[in-house]
């Protein structure tokens, strides 16, 4: 899994260049790093999502075929009622 890193030094330097005091820039960079880490912790990768959805897709395919067979049976009964022997 690819890790996403937050460059606190670059962020703090950018804040300092914009006129933010050193201590405040460093504190803001650390806070932003914590928020980013907590936000990204719960994200799901595309591969994991595909792995989890695969059985659901299989089940849906089976249900689709079962519904098709059921509808064919209902249609047969309806046609039989209109055209009795």
Secondary structure, 3 states (H helix, E strand, C coil): CCCCCCCHHHHHHHHHHCCCCHHHHHHHHHHHHHHHHHHHHCCCCHHHHHHHHHHHHHHHHHHHHHHHHHHHHHHHHHHHHHCCC
